[in-house]
Amino acid sequence: MDSGTITNSLEYITSPASRLKFKNVLEFDGRFHYCSYISKPEFRLLSTRVV
């Protein structure tokens, strides 16, 4: 999958949390990323780490 297709796919996702999850799936390199975030009242990524 080329980077243009990835960029185009992400444009359709409007929810920031879903967008983050989908981006991690598209960029999967064999390592799992744990992301901690809050989504209300506004989306904020608290931390991310490799497990």
PDB file of N, CA, C and O in Angstrom:
ATOM      1  N   MET A   1       0.855  -1.174   0.000  1.00  0.00           N
ATOM      2  CA  MET A   1       0.000   0.000   0.000  1.00  0.00           C
ATOM      3  C   MET A   1       0.898   1.232   0.000  1.00  0.00           C
ATOM      4  O   MET A   1       1.797   1.345   0.833  1.00  0.00           O
ATOM      5  N   ASP A   2       0.664   2.135  -0.909  1.00  0.00           N
ATOM      6  CA  ASP A   2       1.499   3.337  -0.986  1.00  0.00           C
ATOM      7  C   ASP A   2       0.998   4.411  -0.027  1.00  0.00           C
ATOM      8  O   ASP A   2      -0.118   4.325   0.484  1.00  0.00           O
ATOM      9  N   SER A   3       1.827   5.417   0.211  1.00  0.00           N
ATOM     10  CA  SER A   3       1.474   6.466   1.170  1.00  0.00           C
ATOM     11  C   SER A   3       0.292   7.308   0.696  1.00  0.00           C
ATOM     12  O   SER A   3      -0.427   7.867   1.525  1.00  0.00           O
ATOM     13  N   GLY A   4       0.076   7.413  -0.591  1.00  0.00           N
ATOM     14  CA  GLY A   4      -1.065   8.163  -1.106  1.00  0.00           C
ATOM     15  C   GLY A   4      -2.386   7.503  -0.739  1.00  0.00           C
ATOM     16  O   GLY A   4      -3.353   8.183  -0.395  1.00  0.00           O
ATOM     17  N   THR A   5      -2.421   6.182  -0.814  1.00  0.00           N
ATOM     18  CA  THR A   5      -3.628   5.447  -0.442  1.00  0.00           C
ATOM     19  C   THR A   5      -3.898   5.581   1.042  1.00  0.00           C
ATOM     20  O   THR A   5      -5.049   5.727   1.454  1.00  0.00           O
ATOM     21  N   ILE A   6      -2.849   5.533   1.851  1.00  0.00           N
ATOM     22  CA  ILE A   6      -3.000   5.682   3.300  1.00  0.00           C
ATOM     23  C   ILE A   6      -3.553   7.058   3.625  1.00  0.00           C
ATOM     24  O   ILE A   6      -4.484   7.180   4.421  1.00  0.00           O
ATOM     25  N   THR A   7      -2.997   8.081   3.026  1.00  0.00           N
ATOM     26  CA  THR A   7      -3.460   9.440   3.262  1.00  0.00           C
ATOM     27  C   THR A   7      -4.919   9.584   2.848  1.00  0.00           C
ATOM     28  O   THR A   7      -5.708  10.196   3.568  1.00  0.00           O
ATOM     29  N   ASN A   8      -5.280   9.039   1.718  1.00  0.00           N
ATOM     30  CA  ASN A   8      -6.661   9.118   1.245  1.00  0.00           C
ATOM     31  C   ASN A   8      -7.610   8.387   2.181  1.00  0.00           C
ATOM     32  O   ASN A   8      -8.714   8.871   2.429  1.00  0.00           O
ATOM     33  N   SER A   9      -7.214   7.247   2.702  1.00  0.00           N
ATOM     34  CA  SER A   9      -8.067   6.484   3.613  1.00  0.00           C
ATOM     35  C   SER A   9      -8.295   7.241   4.908  1.00  0.00           C
ATOM     36  O   SER A   9      -9.410   7.248   5.428  1.00  0.00           O
ATOM     37  N   LEU A  10      -7.275   7.869   5.431  1.00  0.00           N
ATOM     38  CA  LEU A  10      -7.399   8.597   6.692  1.00  0.00           C
ATOM     39  C   LEU A  10      -8.285   9.826   6.566  1.00  0.00           C
ATOM     40  O   LEU A  10      -8.854  10.269   7.563  1.00  0.00           O
ATOM     41  N   GLU A  11      -8.416  10.383   5.386  1.00  0.00           N
ATOM     42  CA  GLU A  11      -9.252  11.566   5.179  1.00  0.00           C
ATOM     43  C   GLU A  11     -10.728  11.284   5.448  1.00  0.00           C
ATOM     44  O   GLU A  11     -11.481  12.201   5.777  1.00  0.00           O
ATOM     45  N   TYR A  12     -11.145  10.034   5.314  1.00  0.00           N
ATOM     46  CA  TYR A  12     -12.546   9.683   5.504  1.00  0.00           C
ATOM     47  C   TYR A  12     -12.924   9.481   6.967  1.00  0.00           C
ATOM     48  O   TYR A  12     -14.110   9.434   7.293  1.00  0.00           O
ATOM     49  N   ILE A  13     -11.951   9.362   7.841  1.00  0.00           N
ATOM     50  CA  ILE A  13     -12.220   9.118   9.256  1.00  0.00           C
ATOM     51  C   ILE A  13     -12.191  10.448   9.994  1.00  0.00           C
ATOM     52  O   ILE A  13     -11.184  11.155   9.976  1.00  0.00           O
ATOM     53  N   THR A  14     -13.298  10.784  10.642  1.00  0.00           N
ATOM     54  CA  THR A  14     -13.406  12.079  11.313  1.00  0.00           C
ATOM     55  C   THR A  14     -13.198  12.000  12.819  1.00  0.00           C
ATOM     56  O   THR A  14     -12.811  12.995  13.433  1.00  0.00           O
ATOM     57  N   SER A  15     -13.441  10.855  13.427  1.00  0.00           N
ATOM     58  CA  SER A  15     -13.250  10.692  14.865  1.00  0.00           C
ATOM     59  C   SER A  15     -11.755  10.594  15.167  1.00  0.00           C
ATOM     60  O   SER A  15     -11.089   9.706  14.635  1.00  0.00           O
ATOM     61  N   PRO A  16     -11.206  11.481  16.009  1.00  0.00           N
ATOM     62  CA  PRO A  16      -9.771  11.450  16.294  1.00  0.00           C
ATOM     63  C   PRO A  16      -9.295  10.125  16.889  1.00  0.00           C
ATOM     64  O   PRO A  16      -8.213   9.656  16.539  1.00  0.00           O
ATOM     65  N   ALA A  17     -10.074   9.514  17.776  1.00  0.00           N
ATOM     66  CA  ALA A  17      -9.672   8.241  18.374  1.00  0.00           C
ATOM     67  C   ALA A  17      -9.640   7.134  17.322  1.00  0.00           C
ATOM     68  O   ALA A  17      -8.694   6.348  17.276  1.00  0.00           O
ATOM     69  N   SER A  18     -10.654   7.072  16.493  1.00  0.00           N
ATOM     70  CA  SER A  18     -10.695   6.066  15.424  1.00  0.00           C
ATOM     71  C   SER A  18      -9.591   6.303  14.411  1.00  0.00           C
ATOM     72  O   SER A  18      -9.006   5.355  13.888  1.00  0.00           O
ATOM     73  N   ARG A  19      -9.311   7.552  14.137  1.00  0.00           N
ATOM     74  CA  ARG A  19      -8.245   7.902  13.196  1.00  0.00           C
ATOM     75  C   ARG A  19      -6.888   7.434  13.721  1.00  0.00           C
ATOM     76  O   ARG A  19      -6.081   6.902  12.959  1.00  0.00           O
ATOM     77  N   LEU A  20      -6.633   7.628  15.015  1.00  0.00           N
ATOM     78  CA  LEU A  20      -5.377   7.182  15.629  1.00  0.00           C
ATOM     79  C   LEU A  20      -5.243   5.666  15.542  1.00  0.00           C
ATOM     80  O   LEU A  20      -4.182   5.153  15.186  1.00  0.00           O
ATOM     81  N   LYS A  21      -6.322   4.948  15.868  1.00  0.00           N
ATOM     82  CA  LYS A  21      -6.295   3.483  15.820  1.00  0.00           C
ATOM     83  C   LYS A  21      -6.059   2.979  14.398  1.00  0.00           C
ATOM     84  O   LYS A  21      -5.258   2.070  14.184  1.00  0.00           O
ATOM     85  N   PHE A  22      -6.752   3.565  13.435  1.00  0.00           N
ATOM     86  CA  PHE A  22      -6.617   3.138  12.042  1.00  0.00           C
ATOM     87  C   PHE A  22      -5.218   3.445  11.514  1.00  0.00           C
ATOM     88  O   PHE A  22      -4.646   2.647  10.771  1.00  0.00           O
ATOM     89  N   LYS A  23      -4.670   4.591  11.892  1.00  0.00           N
ATOM     90  CA  LYS A  23      -3.315   4.957  11.481  1.00  0.00           C
ATOM     91  C   LYS A  23      -2.309   3.944  12.023  1.00  0.00           C
ATOM     92  O   LYS A  23      -1.377   3.555  11.319  1.00  0.00           O
ATOM     93  N   ASN A  24      -2.496   3.516  13.277  1.00  0.00           N
ATOM     94  CA  ASN A  24      -1.602   2.508  13.859  1.00  0.00           C
ATOM     95  C   ASN A  24      -1.715   1.171  13.135  1.00  0.00           C
ATOM     96  O   ASN A  24      -0.718   0.468  12.974  1.00  0.00           O
ATOM     97  N   VAL A  25      -2.912   0.817  12.701  1.00  0.00           N
ATOM     98  CA  VAL A  25      -3.097  -0.421  11.940  1.00  0.00           C
ATOM     99  C   VAL A  25      -2.391  -0.324  10.592  1.00  0.00           C
ATOM    100  O   VAL A  25      -1.702  -1.259  10.185  1.00  0.00           O
ATOM    101  N   LEU A  26      -2.554   0.788   9.905  1.00  0.00           N
ATOM    102  CA  LEU A  26      -1.936   0.955   8.591  1.00  0.00           C
ATOM    103  C   LEU A  26      -0.413   0.974   8.659  1.00  0.00           C
ATOM    104  O   LEU A  26       0.258   0.527   7.729  1.00  0.00           O
ATOM    105  N   GLU A  27       0.130   1.490   9.754  1.00  0.00           N
ATOM    106  CA  GLU A  27       1.576   1.603   9.893  1.00  0.00           C
ATOM    107  C   GLU A  27       2.171   0.477  10.739  1.00  0.00           C
ATOM    108  O   GLU A  27       3.292   0.605  11.231  1.00  0.00           O
ATOM    109  N   PHE A  28       1.436  -0.623  10.913  1.00  0.00           N
ATOM    110  CA  PHE A  28       1.888  -1.735  11.743  1.00  0.00           C
ATOM    111  C   PHE A  28       3.192  -2.305  11.210  1.00  0.00           C
ATOM    112  O   PHE A  28       3.304  -2.632  10.029  1.00  0.00           O
ATOM    113  N   ASP A  29       4.184  -2.421  12.100  1.00  0.00           N
ATOM    114  CA  ASP A  29       5.497  -2.939  11.716  1.00  0.00           C
ATOM    115  C   ASP A  29       5.901  -4.154  12.560  1.00  0.00           C
ATOM    116  O   ASP A  29       7.079  -4.501  12.642  1.00  0.00           O
ATOM    117  N   GLY A  30       4.906  -4.792  13.184  1.00  0.00           N
ATOM    118  CA  GLY A  30       5.184  -5.957  14.008  1.00  0.00           C
ATOM    119  C   GLY A  30       5.240  -5.645  15.491  1.00  0.00           C
ATOM    120  O   GLY A  30       5.275  -6.556  16.318  1.00  0.00           O
ATOM    121  N   ARG A  31       5.248  -4.368  15.832  1.00  0.00           N
ATOM    122  CA  ARG A  31       5.258  -3.961  17.239  1.00  0.00           C
ATOM    123  C   ARG A  31       3.887  -3.399  17.587  1.00  0.00           C
ATOM    124  O   ARG A  31       3.245  -2.742  16.767  1.00  0.00           O
ATOM    125  N   PHE A  32       3.449  -3.665  18.809  1.00  0.00           N
ATOM    126  CA  PHE A  32       2.152  -3.162  19.259  1.00  0.00           C
ATOM    127  C   PHE A  32       2.348  -1.873  20.034  1.00  0.00           C
ATOM    128  O   PHE A  32       3.224  -1.779  20.894  1.00  0.00           O
ATOM    129  N   HIS A  33       1.529  -0.884  19.723  1.00  0.00           N
ATOM    130  CA  HIS A  33       1.593   0.408  20.396  1.00  0.00           C
ATOM    131  C   HIS A  33       0.386   0.550  21.313  1.00  0.00           C
ATOM    132  O   HIS A  33      -0.755   0.393  20.879  1.00  0.00           O
ATOM    133  N   TYR A  34       0.643   0.848  22.575  1.00  0.00           N
ATOM    134  CA  TYR A  34      -0.424   1.126  23.536  1.00  0.00           C
ATOM    135  C   TYR A  34      -0.569   2.636  23.605  1.00  0.00           C
ATOM    136  O   TYR A  34       0.393   3.345  23.901  1.00  0.00           O
ATOM    137  N   CYS A  35      -1.758   3.122  23.334  1.00  0.00           N
ATOM    138  CA  CYS A  35      -2.017   4.554  23.358  1.00  0.00           C
ATOM    139  C   CYS A  35      -3.064   4.861  24.415  1.00  0.00           C
ATOM    140  O   CYS A  35      -4.129   4.244  24.453  1.00  0.00           O
ATOM    141  N   SER A  36      -2.753   5.802  25.254  1.00  0.00           N
ATOM    142  CA  SER A  36      -3.686   6.259  26.283  1.00  0.00           C
ATOM    143  C   SER A  36      -4.178   7.643  25.870  1.00  0.00           C
ATOM    144  O   SER A  36      -3.382   8.538  25.583  1.00  0.00           O
ATOM    145  N   TYR A  37      -5.507   7.808  25.845  1.00  0.00           N
ATOM    146  CA  TYR A  37      -6.072   9.083  25.411  1.00  0.00           C
ATOM    147  C   TYR A  37      -7.395   9.338  26.105  1.00  0.00           C
ATOM    148  O   TYR A  37      -8.005   8.429  26.667  1.00  0.00           O
ATOM    149  N   ILE A  38      -7.821  10.566  26.059  1.00  0.00           N
ATOM    150  CA  ILE A  38      -9.171  10.935  26.477  1.00  0.00           C
ATOM    151  C   ILE A  38      -9.876  11.494  25.256  1.00  0.00           C
ATOM    152  O   ILE A  38      -9.252  12.105  24.388  1.00  0.00           O
ATOM    153  N   SER A  39     -11.189  11.278  25.196  1.00  0.00           N
ATOM    154  CA  SER A  39     -11.915  11.741  24.021  1.00  0.00           C
ATOM    155  C   SER A  39     -12.989  12.778  24.348  1.00  0.00           C
ATOM    156  O   SER A  39     -13.567  13.378  23.442  1.00  0.00           O
ATOM    157  N   LYS A  40     -13.252  12.985  25.610  1.00  0.00           N
ATOM    158  CA  LYS A  40     -14.250  13.982  26.009  1.00  0.00           C
ATOM    159  C   LYS A  40     -13.648  14.904  27.049  1.00  0.00           C
ATOM    160  O   LYS A  40     -12.987  14.380  27.946  1.00  0.00           O
ATOM    161  N   PRO A  41     -13.796  16.164  27.031  1.00  0.00           N
ATOM    162  CA  PRO A  41     -14.575  16.969  26.101  1.00  0.00           C
ATOM    163  C   PRO A  41     -13.878  17.161  24.751  1.00  0.00           C
ATOM    164  O   PRO A  41     -14.544  17.472  23.763  1.00  0.00           O
ATOM    165  N   GLU A  42     -12.561  16.985  24.686  1.00  0.00           N
ATOM    166  CA  GLU A  42     -11.860  17.033  23.404  1.00  0.00           C
ATOM    167  C   GLU A  42     -10.787  15.960  23.407  1.00  0.00           C
ATOM    168  O   GLU A  42     -10.293  15.573  24.466  1.00  0.00           O
ATOM    169  N   PHE A  43     -10.427  15.481  22.230  1.00  0.00           N
ATOM    170  CA  PHE A  43      -9.445  14.414  22.119  1.00  0.00           C
ATOM    171  C   PHE A  43      -8.072  14.910  22.538  1.00  0.00           C
ATOM    172  O   PHE A  43      -7.619  15.975  22.118  1.00  0.00           O
ATOM    173  N   ARG A  44      -7.414  14.105  23.384  1.00  0.00           N
ATOM    174  CA  ARG A  44      -6.036  14.429  23.783  1.00  0.00           C
ATOM    175  C   ARG A  44      -5.297  13.113  23.999  1.00  0.00           C
ATOM    176  O   ARG A  44      -5.736  12.267  24.778  1.00  0.00           O
ATOM    177  N   LEU A  45      -4.178  12.947  23.306  1.00  0.00           N
ATOM    178  CA  LEU A  45      -3.332  11.768  23.458  1.00  0.00           C
ATOM    179  C   LEU A  45      -2.477  11.979  24.704  1.00  0.00           C
ATOM    180  O   LEU A  45      -1.699  12.931  24.776  1.00  0.00           O
ATOM    181  N   LEU A  46      -2.625  11.088  25.684  1.00  0.00           N
ATOM    182  CA  LEU A  46      -1.883  11.219  26.938  1.00  0.00           C
ATOM    183  C   LEU A  46      -0.512  10.581  26.850  1.00  0.00           C
ATOM    184  O   LEU A  46       0.478  11.176  27.276  1.00  0.00           O
ATOM    185  N   SER A  47      -0.440   9.368  26.297  1.00  0.00           N
ATOM    186  CA  SER A  47       0.850   8.701  26.173  1.00  0.00           C
ATOM    187  C   SER A  47       0.750   7.602  25.124  1.00  0.00           C
ATOM    188  O   SER A  47      -0.340   7.142  24.783  1.00  0.00           O
ATOM    189  N   THR A  48       1.883   7.201  24.631  1.00  0.00           N
ATOM    190  CA  THR A  48       1.966   6.084  23.696  1.00  0.00           C
ATOM    191  C   THR A  48       3.254   5.335  23.998  1.00  0.00           C
ATOM    192  O   THR A  48       4.283   5.947  24.287  1.00  0.00           O
ATOM    193  N   ARG A  49       3.194   3.995  23.929  1.00  0.00           N
ATOM    194  CA  ARG A  49       4.376   3.198  24.184  1.00  0.00           C
ATOM    195  C   ARG A  49       4.279   1.885  23.419  1.00  0.00           C
ATOM    196  O   ARG A  49       3.194   1.455  23.030  1.00  0.00           O
ATOM    197  N   VAL A  50       5.410   1.268  23.215  1.00  0.00           N
ATOM    198  CA  VAL A  50       5.470  -0.011  22.532  1.00  0.00           C
ATOM    199  C   VAL A  50       5.447  -1.104  23.589  1.00  0.00           C
ATOM    200  O   VAL A  50       6.200  -1.057  24.562  1.00  0.00           O
ATOM    201  N   VAL A  51       4.567  -2.099  23.389  1.00  0.00           N
ATOM    202  CA  VAL A  51       4.487  -3.220  24.328  1.00  0.00           C
ATOM    203  C   VAL A  51       4.923  -4.496  23.654  1.00  0.00           C
ATOM    204  O   VAL A  51       4.927  -5.555  24.282  1.00  0.00           O
TER     205      VAL A  51
END
